[in-house]
C-alpha cells in the first residue's frame, strides 16, 4: 500500500469532519429547542 498523500487526506477528511461538526451542532440545537418546546407546553 502506497503512502497516503497529505493533500488527499486534507481534501477528504477536513470536509468530512466539518460536515459532521455542523450536523452535530444542528441536531443538538434542534433537539434542545424541541425538548424545550415539549416541556413548556
C-alpha positions, 0 to 999 in steps of 0.5 A: 500500500502506497503512502497516503498523500497529505493533500488527499487526506486534507481534501477528504477528511477536513470536509468530512469532519466539518460536515459532521461538526455542523450536523452535530451542532444542528441536531443538538440545537434542534433537539434542545429547542424541541425538548424545550418546546415539549416541556413548556407546553 
